[in-house]
Amino acid sequence: MTLTSQQALRSAIAAQLIELEASLRQLGLWSDEARSPESLVSDQPFAVDVLEMEQWLQYIFLPTMYDLLKQDAPMPEQCAIAPMAEETLAKKAIAYRGLIAMLRDLDRLITEAH
């Protein structure tokens, strides 16, 4: 059975999400601490008023994307996480370039999948 182009894109997105999570863990940016739903409430883009970028990726972006894939729901119309991540992660003393490249790939794949 061959995959349709949409299925192939969704598979590529899933693989990138797993890789993103692994990278966050490897860079020491992953928290084992559970967050309450109330602590994640924000009306700001990327929840900048309550979360660091890596926290937003862990607590909001990854779970949302995993849910969309699991439910076979449509992908967001447009995705542009890399520019914000580059701006915020560049201020941290970490090797962030690989993470930014991964987010650029995810931005492209998610936008193409819509």
Solvent accessible surface area in square Angstrom, and as a share of the most:
residue,aa,sasa,rsa
1,M,218,0.97
2,T,125,0.73
3,L,103,0.51
4,T,79,0.46
5,S,91,0.59
6,Q,77,0.34
7,Q,76,0.34
8,A,44,0.34
9,L,34,0.17
10,R,27,0.10
11,S,58,0.37
12,A,36,0.28
13,I,0,0.00
14,A,33,0.25
15,A,59,0.46
16,Q,35,0.16
17,L,0,0.00
18,I,112,0.57
19,E,87,0.39
20,L,0,0.00
21,E,38,0.17
22,A,49,0.38
23,S,15,0.10
24,L,0,0.00
25,R,121,0.44
26,Q,159,0.71
27,L,52,0.26
28,G,61,0.59
29,L,25,0.12
30,W,55,0.19
31,S,36,0.23
32,D,139,0.72
33,E,116,0.52
34,A,94,0.73
35,R,61,0.22
36,S,52,0.34
37,P,102,0.64
38,E,130,0.58
39,S,37,0.24
40,L,39,0.20
41,V,112,0.64
42,S,38,0.25
43,D,129,0.67
44,Q,81,0.36
45,P,95,0.59
46,F,46,0.19
47,A,5,0.04
48,V,76,0.44
49,D,86,0.45
50,V,60,0.34
51,L,12,0.06
52,E,91,0.41
53,M,10,0.04
54,E,17,0.08
55,Q,48,0.22
56,W,31,0.11
57,L,0,0.00
58,Q,17,0.07
59,Y,33,0.12
60,I,48,0.24
61,F,13,0.06
62,L,2,0.01
63,P,57,0.36
64,T,66,0.38
65,M,3,0.01
66,Y,70,0.26
67,D,66,0.34
68,L,38,0.19
69,L,32,0.16
70,K,164,0.70
71,Q,127,0.56
72,D,108,0.56
73,A,22,0.17
74,P,105,0.66
75,M,4,0.02
76,P,50,0.31
77,E,127,0.57
78,Q,144,0.64
79,C,16,0.10
80,A,64,0.50
81,I,7,0.04
82,A,2,0.02
83,P,87,0.54
84,M,44,0.20
85,A,0,0.00
86,E,57,0.25
87,E,108,0.48
88,T,35,0.20
89,L,0,0.00
90,A,49,0.38
91,K,161,0.68
92,K,58,0.25
93,A,114,0.88
94,I,42,0.22
95,A,82,0.63
96,Y,32,0.12
97,R,166,0.61
98,G,49,0.47
99,L,3,0.02
100,I,4,0.02
101,A,50,0.38
102,M,24,0.11
103,L,0,0.00
104,R,122,0.45
105,D,59,0.30
106,L,0,0.00
107,D,15,0.08
108,R,121,0.44
109,L,14,0.07
110,I,0,0.00
111,T,56,0.33
112,E,92,0.41
113,A,1,0.01
114,H,117,0.52
